[in-house]
Amino acid sequence: MAEILQTILEELNIEHKVFTIIADNAANNETLMSELYYNLKEKLDTKEKFQDFKDWIAICAV
């Protein structure tokens, strides 16, 4: 799933603009964020965008 999202970001030429990703609380989102974080960090060599892949917040509707 992370590969698909990264491909879309690259095709739109916005992978360097990602600041926040909003997701529901599905269990696989942690895996998605982890893989996407490491892939983008390696590709962009950025330390400013994400401090850690756990900087994401799952949406919780009350």
DSSP file (Angstrom, degrees, kcal/mol; ACC not computed):
  #  RESIDUE AA STRUCTURE BP1 BP2  ACC     N-H-->O    O-->H-N    N-H-->O    O-->H-N    TCO  KAPPA ALPHA  PHI   PSI    X-CA   Y-CA   Z-CA
    1    1 A M     >        0   0    0      0, 0.0     4,-2.4     0, 0.0     5,-0.2   0.000 360.0 360.0 360.0 -38.6    0.0    0.0    0.0
    2    2 A A  H  >  +     0   0    0      1,-0.2     4,-2.8     2,-0.2     5,-0.2   0.881 360.0  53.7 -63.9 -37.4    2.9    2.4    0.8
    3    3 A E  H  > S+     0   0    0      2,-0.2     4,-2.3     1,-0.2    -1,-0.2   0.893 108.7  48.9 -64.2 -39.4    4.4    1.7   -2.6
    4    4 A I  H  > S+     0   0    0      2,-0.2     4,-2.2     1,-0.2    -2,-0.2   0.937 113.2  46.4 -65.3 -46.7    1.1    2.6   -4.3
    5    5 A L  H  X S+     0   0    0     -4,-2.4     4,-2.5     1,-0.2    -2,-0.2   0.913 112.8  50.0 -62.9 -42.6    0.8    5.8   -2.3
    6    6 A Q  H  X S+     0   0    0     -4,-2.8     4,-2.5     1,-0.2    -1,-0.2   0.900 108.9  52.4 -63.8 -40.1    4.4    6.7   -3.0
    7    7 A T  H  X S+     0   0    0     -4,-2.3     4,-2.7     2,-0.2    -1,-0.2   0.915 110.4  48.0 -61.0 -43.6    3.9    6.1   -6.8
    8    8 A I  H  X S+     0   0    0     -4,-2.2     4,-2.1     2,-0.2    -2,-0.2   0.924 111.1  50.4 -63.4 -44.2    0.9    8.4   -6.8
    9    9 A L  H  <>S+     0   0    0     -4,-2.5     5,-2.8     1,-0.2     6,-0.7   0.900 113.1  46.8 -60.3 -41.0    2.9   11.1   -4.9
   10   10 A E  H ><5S+     0   0    0     -4,-2.5     3,-1.0     3,-0.2    -2,-0.2   0.911 109.6  52.5 -67.7 -43.2    5.7   10.8   -7.4
   11   11 A E  H 3<5S+     0   0    0     -4,-2.7    -1,-0.2     1,-0.3    -2,-0.2   0.863 114.0  43.4 -61.9 -35.0    3.4   10.9  -10.4
   12   12 A L  T 3<5S-     0   0    0     -4,-2.1    -1,-0.3    -5,-0.2    -2,-0.2   0.482 109.9-128.5 -86.0  -3.0    1.8   14.1   -9.1
   13   13 A N  T < 5S+     0   0    0     -3,-1.0    -3,-0.2    -4,-0.3    -2,-0.1   0.897  78.1 112.2  55.7  45.2    5.3   15.4   -8.2
   14   14 A I    >>< +     0   0    0     -5,-2.8     3,-2.0    -6,-0.1     4,-0.5   0.264  29.8 107.9-126.7  10.2    4.3   16.2   -4.6
   15   15 A E  G >4 S+     0   0    0     -6,-0.7     3,-0.6     1,-0.3    -5,-0.1   0.817  82.2  53.3 -61.6 -28.0    6.3   13.7   -2.6
   16   16 A H  G 34 S+     0   0    0      1,-0.2    -1,-0.3    -7,-0.2    -2,-0.1   0.528 105.3  56.4 -81.6  -5.2    8.5   16.5   -1.3
   17   17 A K  G <4 S+     0   0    0     -3,-2.0     2,-0.2    32,-0.0    -1,-0.2   0.448  72.9 123.1-103.5  -3.1    5.4   18.5   -0.2
   18   18 A V    <<  +     0   0    0     -3,-0.6     3,-0.1    -4,-0.5    -3,-0.0  -0.429  19.0 151.5 -65.7 124.8    3.9   15.9    2.1
   19   19 A F        +     0   0    0      1,-0.4     2,-0.4    -2,-0.2    -1,-0.2   0.652  63.4  17.2-119.7 -38.7    3.5   17.3    5.6
   20   20 A T        -     0   0    0     30,-0.0     2,-0.5     2,-0.0    -1,-0.4  -0.994  53.5-162.7-141.0 143.1    0.6   15.5    7.1
   21   21 A I        -     0   0    0     -2,-0.4     2,-0.5    -3,-0.1    36,-0.5  -0.996  12.8-154.1-125.6 125.8   -1.3   12.3    6.3
   22   22 A I        +     0   0    0     -2,-0.5     2,-0.3    34,-0.1    36,-0.1  -0.864  24.9 164.2-100.8 129.0   -4.7   11.9    7.9
   23   23 A A  B     -a   58   0A   0     34,-0.8    36,-2.6    -2,-0.5    -2,-0.0  -0.934  35.9-112.3-140.3 161.0   -5.9    8.3    8.4
   24   24 A D        -     0   0    0     -2,-0.3    36,-0.1    34,-0.2     5,-0.1  -0.159  48.3 -91.7 -79.9-172.9   -8.4    6.3   10.2
   25   25 A N  S    S+     0   0    0     34,-0.3    33,-0.1    33,-0.1    -1,-0.1   0.032  70.0 146.4 -95.7  29.5   -7.4    4.0   13.0
   26   26 A A    >   -     0   0    0      1,-0.1     3,-1.6     2,-0.1     4,-0.4  -0.373  56.3-123.6 -63.8 143.8   -7.0    0.9   10.9
   27   27 A A  T >  S+     0   0    0      1,-0.3     3,-0.8     2,-0.2     4,-0.5   0.803 106.5  59.3 -62.0 -31.7   -4.3   -1.4   12.2
   28   28 A N  T 3> S+     0   0    0      1,-0.2     4,-2.2     2,-0.2    -1,-0.3   0.559  83.2  82.6 -78.8  -5.3   -2.4   -1.4    8.9
   29   29 A N  H <> S+     0   0    0     -3,-1.6     4,-2.9     1,-0.2    -1,-0.2   0.837  85.5  57.5 -67.1 -31.2   -1.9    2.4    8.9
   30   30 A E  H <> S+     0   0    0     -3,-0.8     4,-2.2    -4,-0.4    -1,-0.2   0.913 108.7  46.1 -64.6 -40.2    1.1    2.1   11.2
   31   31 A T  H  > S+     0   0    0     -4,-0.5     4,-2.5     2,-0.2     5,-0.3   0.919 112.8  50.4 -65.1 -44.3    2.8   -0.2    8.6
   32   32 A L  H  X S+     0   0    0     -4,-2.2     4,-2.7     1,-0.2     5,-0.3   0.942 113.1  45.3 -58.2 -49.7    1.8    2.2    5.8
   33   33 A M  H  X S+     0   0    0     -4,-2.9     4,-2.5     1,-0.2    -1,-0.2   0.886 112.3  51.9 -65.0 -38.8    3.3    5.2    7.6
   34   34 A S  H  X S+     0   0    0     -4,-2.2     4,-2.3    -5,-0.2     5,-0.2   0.952 114.2  41.6 -62.1 -50.7    6.4    3.3    8.6
   35   35 A E  H  X S+     0   0    0     -4,-2.5     4,-2.5     2,-0.2     5,-0.2   0.918 116.4  48.4 -64.7 -44.3    7.2    2.2    5.1
   36   36 A L  H  X S+     0   0    0     -4,-2.7     4,-2.8    -5,-0.3     5,-0.3   0.917 111.0  52.0 -63.4 -42.6    6.3    5.5    3.5
   37   37 A Y  H  X S+     0   0    0     -4,-2.5     4,-2.8    -5,-0.3     5,-0.2   0.953 113.2  42.6 -57.1 -52.8    8.4    7.4    6.0
   38   38 A Y  H  X S+     0   0    0     -4,-2.3     4,-2.1     1,-0.2    -1,-0.2   0.870 115.0  50.2 -67.3 -36.2   11.5    5.4    5.4
   39   39 A N  H  X S+     0   0    0     -4,-2.5     4,-2.2    -5,-0.2    -1,-0.2   0.935 115.7  41.7 -65.7 -46.1   11.0    5.4    1.6
   40   40 A L  H  X S+     0   0    0     -4,-2.8     4,-3.3    -5,-0.2     5,-0.4   0.892 113.4  53.0 -69.8 -38.3   10.6    9.2    1.5
   41   41 A K  H  X S+     0   0    0     -4,-2.8     4,-1.9    -5,-0.3     5,-0.3   0.920 112.3  45.4 -61.9 -42.9   13.3    9.8    4.0
   42   42 A E  H  < S+     0   0    0     -4,-2.1    -2,-0.2    -5,-0.2    -1,-0.2   0.916 118.9  41.8 -65.1 -43.6   15.7    7.7    1.9
   43   43 A K  H  < S+     0   0    0     -4,-2.2    -2,-0.2    -5,-0.2    -3,-0.2   0.919 128.1  28.1 -71.8 -44.3   14.7    9.3   -1.3
   44   44 A L  H  < S-     0   0    0     -4,-3.3    -3,-0.2    -5,-0.2    -2,-0.2   0.620  88.3-143.8 -95.3 -14.3   14.5   12.9   -0.2
   45   45 A D     <  +     0   0    0     -4,-1.9     2,-0.4    -5,-0.4    -4,-0.1   0.926  44.3 158.5  48.4  51.6   17.0   12.8    2.6
   46   46 A T        +     0   0    0     -5,-0.3    -1,-0.2    -6,-0.2     4,-0.2  -0.851  34.7 175.2-110.0 141.6   14.9   15.2    4.6
   47   47 A K  S    S+     0   0    0     -2,-0.4    -1,-0.1    -3,-0.1    -2,-0.0   0.407  76.4  67.4-114.9  -5.0   14.9   15.7    8.4
   48   48 A E  S    S+     0   0    0      1,-0.1     3,-0.1     3,-0.0    -2,-0.0   0.829  93.6  53.0 -87.1 -33.7   12.4   18.6    8.4
   49   49 A K  S    S+     0   0    0      1,-0.2     2,-0.5     2,-0.1    -2,-0.1   0.997 116.8  15.5 -70.7 -66.9    9.2   16.9    7.3
   50   50 A F        -     0   0    0     -4,-0.2    -1,-0.2     1,-0.1     3,-0.1  -0.921  50.5-167.9-113.6 132.5    8.8   13.9    9.6
   51   51 A Q  S    S-     0   0    0     -2,-0.5     2,-0.3     1,-0.4    -1,-0.1   0.806  82.4 -12.4 -81.5 -32.0   10.6   13.5   12.9
   52   52 A D    >   -     0   0    0      1,-0.0     3,-1.7     0, 0.0    -1,-0.4  -0.971  67.4-110.1-162.3 155.9    9.4    9.9   13.1
   53   53 A F  G >  S+     0   0    0     -2,-0.3     3,-0.7     1,-0.3   -16,-0.1   0.700 114.0  67.3 -68.1 -15.1    6.9    7.7   11.4
   54   54 A K  G 3  S+     0   0    0      1,-0.2    -1,-0.3   -20,-0.1   -20,-0.0   0.317  71.2  95.0 -86.7  10.0    4.9    7.7   14.6
   55   55 A D  G <   +     0   0    0     -3,-1.7    -1,-0.2     2,-0.1     2,-0.2   0.443  63.0 103.9 -76.8   0.6    4.1   11.4   14.2
   56   56 A W    <   -     0   0    0     -3,-0.7     2,-0.5   -36,-0.1   -34,-0.1  -0.508  62.6-146.4 -82.7 153.7    0.9   10.5   12.5
   57   57 A I        -     0   0    0    -36,-0.5   -34,-0.8    -2,-0.2     2,-0.3  -0.983   8.9-137.4-123.2 126.0   -2.4   10.8   14.4
   58   58 A A  B     -a   23   0A   0     -2,-0.5     2,-0.3   -36,-0.1   -34,-0.2  -0.619  27.4-113.7 -80.0 140.2   -5.3    8.5   13.8
   59   59 A I        -     0   0    0    -36,-2.6     2,-0.5    -2,-0.3   -34,-0.3  -0.549  30.0-169.1 -75.1 133.8   -8.7   10.1   13.5
   60   60 A C        -     0   0    0     -2,-0.3     2,-0.4   -36,-0.1   -36,-0.0  -0.939   5.8-157.7-128.2 108.8  -11.0    9.2   16.4
   61   61 A A              0   0    0     -2,-0.5    -2,-0.0     1,-0.1     0, 0.0  -0.706 360.0 360.0 -87.4 134.7  -14.7   10.2   15.9
   62   62 A V              0   0    0     -2,-0.4    -1,-0.1     0, 0.0     0, 0.0   0.373 360.0 360.0-112.7 360.0  -16.7   10.5   19.1
